[in-house]
Amino acid sequence: MLERCVGTLRARQIQRAIRHGKITLLCLFMTVIVLRGTIGAGKFGTPEQDIDDIRQHFYAHRKRVEPHRVLEEVQTTDAAKTEDPNNYEKFDMNKLFVDEGEDEKRDPNKQYSLGPKISDWDEQRSEWLKRNPTLPNFLRPNKPRVLLVTGSSPKPCENPVGDHYLLKSIKNKIDYCRIHGIEIFYNMALLDAEMAGFWAKLPLIRKLLLSHPEVEFLWWMDSDAMFTDMAFEVPWERYKDHNLVMHGWKEMVYDEKNWIGLNTGSFLLRNCQWALDLLDVWAPMGPKGKIRDDAGKILTRELKGRPVFEADDQSAMVYLLITQRDKWGEKVYLESAYYLHGYWGILVDRYEEMIENYHPGLGDHRWPLVTHFVGCKPCGKFGDYPVERCLKQMDRAFNFGDNQVLNMYGFEHRTLASKKVKRIRNETSTPLEVKDELGIRHPAFKVVKVAASS
């Protein structure tokens, strides 16, 4: 009958479509049955609920899989960064500074000592100098052999930028020493754990004095101090009868008993028996712990204006001089005619005025030999002054001194705040005729007398 209505060909197409539809429905039914048995759908018993349960099942599965995939990606990315052995930024520096065990404990019942007592150092040293005439303690009359000593912690600075400023500071000292024929020793080793902090310099100074009898004066300078007058030569002749030279004022030390009447951040110490004896009586306040804490209380009580904190080497020196002046005072020179130590707070804002009105070689308030950044502590986490002011002024002080060096070669910094330099004179085909205005390229002490040929 269907063939009469639509024709034989059309009827066959319809019958074939019906058979295919039956097969499709059967496959769909079997799929539902399989899903109900494998993923837990169908627990509600109706087709609508089956579909909803299937939807919820796949959604929950996707929620479980997505975070896992994202976590894997993040972990893989982080691992790629941290595991790269060539990546300095991601390397854990603490791996290099593992705990090496506790320091050797000192017997608390014994008084601290820097080393074996030496009583005849002048005789030992004099005999050594006679046996070694090629290593004289004076390079020429009134020009002693000097060793400048400075240093820093064996570990990196707590503040990363601090290491950059330590580099600037040592570069500055190397420049001055090269110009003035001074040897330099940079220390990064804590020779005695008992004397950490302020006091670390004392064991080092004693060791260097005894190891270098050819050195007449040892010049200690803190790492936060910079030379700002490259042309100034220390007046060594002035100290021919003295063994210790510090920046300070007699009135403030002996009359006022002021703890800042002198400064031990930059001082000159002659290599002699007197110096060893002084170190022996200076050091006992230094051992860390109860001794240093108790000594700090005494110093605060006895010295004018001193805050409450543990004993420091500067306060101890003031206390030593006022309590034993008869023993030590005669050989101590408190220098105030030039800035062996210059407090940065009263100097740095006047650099442009100095350039305008004065010239290198004066060493005093007009053009300070040393600018000392007391309290800035760029290597630590916290200082006593705003970080930005300290770092900016340290840059200016460095450039102020560096300009005097660059000037020898025809350059200077664009400004005192700039790292970039500019040319200040044109190149010439006769460079040896360029005048050395500051007299620091070929200073007089470098002149060697040559015997006349017969």
C-alpha positions in Angstrom: 0.0 0.0 0.0 2.9 2.3 0.8 4.4 1.6 -2.6 1.1 2.7 -4.3 1.1 6.0 -2.4 4.8 7.1 -2.7 6.2 4.7 -5.3 8.4 1.7 -5.0 11.8 3.6 -4.8 10.6 6.0 -2.2 9.0 3.2 -0.1 12.2 1.3 0.0 14.1 4.4 1.3 11.6 4.9 4.0 11.8 1.2 5.1 15.6 1.4 5.2 15.5 4.6 7.4 13.1 2.9 9.8 15.4 -0.1 10.1 18.4 2.2 10.8 16.4 4.1 13.3 15.5 0.9 15.2 19.2 0.0 15.3 20.1 3.5 16.5 17.6 3.4 19.3 18.8 -0.1 20.3 22.4 1.2 20.5 21.3 4.2 22.6 19.4 1.9 24.9 22.5 -0.3 25.4 24.7 2.7 26.0 22.4 3.9 28.8 22.4 0.4 30.3 26.3 0.3 30.2 26.6 3.8 31.8 24.1 2.9 34.5 26.3 -0.1 35.4 29.7 1.5 35.2 29.5 5.1 36.6 26.6 4.7 39.0 23.9 6.6 37.3 20.3 5.4 37.5 20.0 5.3 41.3 16.9 7.5 41.1 15.1 5.2 38.6 13.9 7.8 36.0 15.5 8.9 32.7 15.5 12.5 33.7 17.2 11.7 37.0 19.7 9.4 35.1 20.7 12.3 32.8 21.1 14.7 35.7 23.2 12.2 37.7 25.4 11.6 34.7 25.9 15.4 34.3 26.8 15.8 38.0 29.2 12.8 37.8 31.2 14.3 34.9 31.2 17.8 36.5 32.6 16.4 39.8 35.2 14.4 37.9 36.3 17.5 36.0 36.6 19.5 39.3 38.9 16.8 40.7 41.1 16.6 37.6 41.5 20.4 36.8 43.3 21.4 40.1 45.5 18.4 39.8 46.5 19.4 36.2 47.1 23.1 37.2 49.1 22.1 40.3 51.3 19.8 38.1 51.9 22.7 35.7 52.9 25.1 38.5 55.1 22.5 40.2 56.8 21.8 36.9 57.3 25.5 36.2 58.7 26.2 39.7 60.9 23.1 39.5 62.3 24.3 36.2 63.3 27.6 37.8 64.7 26.3 41.0 66.5 23.4 39.6 68.4 25.4 37.0 72.0 25.2 38.4 73.0 28.3 36.4 70.4 30.6 37.9 72.0 32.8 40.5 68.7 34.6 41.3 67.1 31.4 42.5 70.1 29.8 44.2 69.8 29.5 48.0 72.9 31.3 49.3 72.3 29.8 52.7 73.7 26.5 51.3 77.1 28.1 51.2 77.1 29.2 54.9 76.2 26.1 56.8 76.8 26.0 60.6 80.3 24.8 61.2 79.7 24.0 64.8 80.1 26.0 68.0 83.2 28.1 68.7 85.7 27.0 71.2 84.6 28.1 74.7 87.0 30.2 76.7 87.6 29.5 80.4 85.4 32.1 82.1 87.7 32.0 85.2 90.7 33.3 83.2 91.1 36.9 82.2 90.8 37.4 78.4 94.1 37.9 76.6 94.9 38.7 73.0 97.9 36.3 73.1 101.1 35.5 75.0 102.6 38.4 76.8 105.5 40.1 74.9 107.8 42.4 76.8 110.7 43.0 74.5 109.1 43.7 71.2 111.2 46.9 70.6 114.4 44.8 70.9 113.1 42.0 68.7 111.9 44.4 66.0 115.1 46.5 66.0 117.2 43.4 65.5 114.9 42.2 62.7 115.2 45.5 60.9 119.0 45.3 61.1 119.0 41.9 59.6 116.6 43.0 56.8 117.9 46.4 55.5 116.0 46.0 52.2 112.7 46.3 54.2 113.2 49.6 56.1 110.4 51.0 58.3 110.9 54.4 56.7 110.7 54.8 52.9 112.5 58.2 53.2 112.9 60.8 55.9 109.5 61.6 57.5 107.8 59.0 55.2 107.1 55.9 57.4 106.1 52.6 55.9 102.3 52.4 56.6 99.8 49.6 56.4 96.2 50.6 56.1 93.9 47.9 57.5 90.2 47.5 57.0 87.7 44.7 56.5 84.2 43.3 56.6 82.2 40.3 57.7 83.1 36.9 56.1 79.4 36.6 55.2 77.5 38.6 52.6 75.7 41.7 53.9 72.2 41.2 55.4 71.1 44.0 53.0 72.1 43.0 49.4 73.1 46.5 48.3 75.5 46.7 51.2 78.1 44.6 49.3 78.1 47.1 46.5 78.9 49.9 48.9 81.6 47.8 50.5 83.1 47.5 47.0 83.0 51.2 46.5 84.6 51.8 49.9 87.6 49.4 49.3 88.1 50.9 45.8 88.2 54.3 47.4 90.9 53.2 49.9 92.9 51.4 47.2 93.0 54.7 45.2 94.3 56.7 48.2 96.9 54.1 49.2 98.2 53.8 45.7 98.6 57.5 45.4 100.4 57.8 48.8 102.5 54.7 48.7 100.6 52.9 51.5 100.2 49.2 51.7 96.7 47.8 52.3 95.3 44.8 54.1 91.6 43.8 53.7 90.4 41.3 56.2 87.3 39.1 56.1 88.2 36.6 58.8 87.0 36.8 62.4 90.2 35.8 64.2 88.6 35.6 67.6 84.9 34.8 68.0 85.0 36.3 71.5 85.8 39.7 70.0 83.1 39.9 67.4 81.5 43.3 66.5 83.2 46.5 67.6 86.2 44.6 69.0 87.2 42.4 66.0 89.9 44.9 65.0 92.0 44.4 68.1 93.2 40.7 67.6 93.8 41.6 63.9 95.8 44.7 64.7 98.0 42.8 67.2 98.6 40.0 64.7 99.6 42.4 61.9 102.0 44.4 64.1 103.8 41.2 65.1 103.8 39.8 61.6 105.1 42.9 59.8 108.0 44.5 61.8 108.8 46.5 58.7 105.6 48.5 59.2 106.1 51.7 61.2 102.5 52.8 61.4 99.3 50.7 61.1 96.3 52.8 60.0 93.0 51.3 60.9 89.9 52.5 59.0 86.3 51.3 59.3 84.6 50.0 56.2 82.0 52.8 56.3 84.7 55.5 56.0 85.9 57.0 52.7 88.8 59.2 51.7 87.5 62.4 50.3 90.8 64.3 49.9 93.1 62.2 47.7 95.8 64.9 47.7 96.2 65.3 51.5 99.4 63.7 52.9 99.3 62.9 56.6 101.9 65.1 58.5 104.0 62.2 59.8 106.7 64.5 61.2 104.1 65.9 63.7 103.8 62.4 65.3 107.5 61.6 65.7 107.0 61.5 69.5 103.6 59.9 69.6 102.4 56.3 69.2 98.7 56.7 68.8 96.9 59.3 66.7 93.1 59.7 66.8 90.7 62.4 65.7 89.5 64.1 68.9 89.7 66.9 71.4 91.6 67.0 74.7 88.9 69.1 76.4 86.1 66.7 75.5 88.0 63.6 76.6 89.9 64.7 79.7 87.7 67.5 81.0 84.2 66.5 79.9 84.7 62.8 79.8 82.5 62.7 76.7 82.2 59.3 75.0 82.5 60.9 71.6 85.5 63.1 72.5 87.5 60.9 70.1 86.8 58.4 67.3 88.3 54.9 66.8 86.9 54.5 63.3 90.2 55.8 61.8 93.4 56.0 63.8 97.2 55.5 63.5 99.1 53.1 65.7 102.9 52.9 65.8 104.4 49.4 65.8 106.1 49.3 69.2 106.1 47.8 72.7 103.9 50.6 73.9 101.2 49.6 71.3 101.2 46.0 72.4 100.9 47.0 76.1 97.9 49.3 75.2 96.2 46.5 73.3 96.6 44.3 76.3 94.8 46.7 78.6 92.2 47.8 76.0 91.0 44.3 75.1 89.6 42.9 78.4 86.3 44.8 78.1 85.7 43.2 74.7 84.8 39.5 75.1 81.1 39.1 74.2 78.6 38.1 76.8 78.5 39.1 80.5 81.9 40.8 80.5 81.0 43.1 77.6 77.5 43.8 79.1 78.9 44.6 82.5 81.6 46.8 81.1 79.0 48.7 79.1 77.1 49.6 82.3 80.4 51.0 83.8 81.1 53.0 80.6 77.5 54.4 80.5 77.8 55.4 84.2 81.2 57.1 83.8 81.1 58.8 80.4 79.0 61.8 79.5 76.2 61.3 77.0 76.7 57.6 76.5 73.6 55.5 75.9 73.0 52.2 77.6 74.5 49.4 75.4 77.3 46.9 75.6 80.9 48.0 75.8 82.4 49.3 72.6 86.1 50.0 71.7 85.7 53.8 71.4 84.1 54.2 74.9 86.7 51.9 76.4 89.5 54.0 74.9 88.0 57.2 76.4 87.7 55.5 79.8 91.2 54.2 79.6 92.6 57.6 78.9 90.7 59.4 81.6 91.5 56.8 84.2 95.1 56.1 83.3 96.1 59.4 81.7 99.6 59.4 83.3 100.4 56.1 81.8 99.1 56.6 78.2 98.2 60.2 77.6 101.7 61.5 76.8 102.0 59.2 73.7 98.5 59.8 72.5 97.9 62.6 69.9 94.3 63.8 69.6 94.2 65.4 66.1 91.7 68.1 65.3 93.7 70.2 62.7 92.4 68.0 59.9 89.7 65.3 59.5 91.3 62.0 60.2 87.7 61.2 61.0 84.9 63.5 59.6 81.3 63.0 60.6 79.3 62.7 57.4 76.3 64.6 58.7 78.1 67.9 58.8 80.0 67.5 55.5 78.1 65.8 52.7 75.7 68.7 52.0 78.7 71.1 51.6 80.6 69.2 48.9 79.4 71.6 46.1 80.5 74.6 48.3 83.9 73.0 48.8 84.3 72.5 45.1 83.3 76.1 44.4 85.6 77.7 47.0 88.5 75.3 47.9 90.7 72.6 46.6 92.0 69.1 47.5 95.0 68.9 49.8 93.6 70.8 52.8 92.2 67.8 54.7 90.1 69.8 57.1 86.5 71.2 57.1 87.2 72.9 53.8 88.1 69.6 52.1 87.9 66.7 54.6 90.5 63.9 54.4 87.9 61.3 55.6 84.1 61.2 55.5 82.9 58.6 58.0 79.3 57.3 57.7 78.8 56.6 61.3 75.4 55.0 62.0 74.4 54.3 58.4 75.3 50.6 58.5 74.6 49.8 54.8 75.6 46.2 55.4 72.9 45.6 58.0 69.2 45.4 58.0 68.7 48.6 60.1 70.6 51.8 60.6 70.4 54.9 62.7 69.5 57.2 59.8 67.1 57.0 56.8 68.4 54.5 54.3 67.8 56.7 51.2 69.8 59.6 52.7 72.6 57.3 53.7 73.0 55.6 50.4 72.6 58.8 48.3 75.2 60.6 50.4 77.6 57.6 50.3 77.4 57.8 46.5 78.2 61.5 46.6 81.1 61.0 48.9 82.5 58.3 46.7 82.1 60.4 43.6 83.6 63.4 45.4 86.8 61.4 46.0 86.7 59.6 42.7 86.6 62.8 40.7 90.1 63.6 42.0 91.3 60.3 40.7 89.4 60.5 37.3 90.7 64.1 36.9 94.2 62.7 36.3 92.9 61.0 33.2 90.7 63.8 31.9 87.3 62.7 33.3 84.9 63.4 36.2 81.4 62.4 37.2 78.6 64.4 35.5 77.3 65.3 39.0 78.2 64.0 42.4 75.0 61.9 42.3 75.8 60.4 38.9 77.5 57.1 38.0 78.2 58.4 34.5 81.3 60.4 33.7 82.1 63.1 31.2 85.3 64.3 29.5 86.8 67.5 31.0 89.7 68.0 28.6 90.4 67.0 25.1 92.9 64.3 24.1 96.3 65.5 23.0 99.1 64.1 20.9 101.5 65.2 23.7 99.9 63.6 26.8 103.1 63.8 28.9 102.8 67.6 28.9 99.4 67.6 30.6 99.9 69.3 34.0 99.3 67.2 37.1 97.5 70.0 39.1 97.0 68.0 42.3 100.5 66.5 42.2 99.1 63.0 42.8 100.0 61.2 39.6 103.7 61.3 40.3 104.1 62.3 44.0 107.5 63.2 45.4 107.8 60.0 47.6 108.0 57.9 44.4 111.1 59.6 43.3 114.1 57.3 43.4 117.6 58.7 43.7 119.9 57.3 41.1 123.6 57.3 41.6 125.4 59.5 39.0 127.5 57.4 36.6 131.2 58.1 36.7 
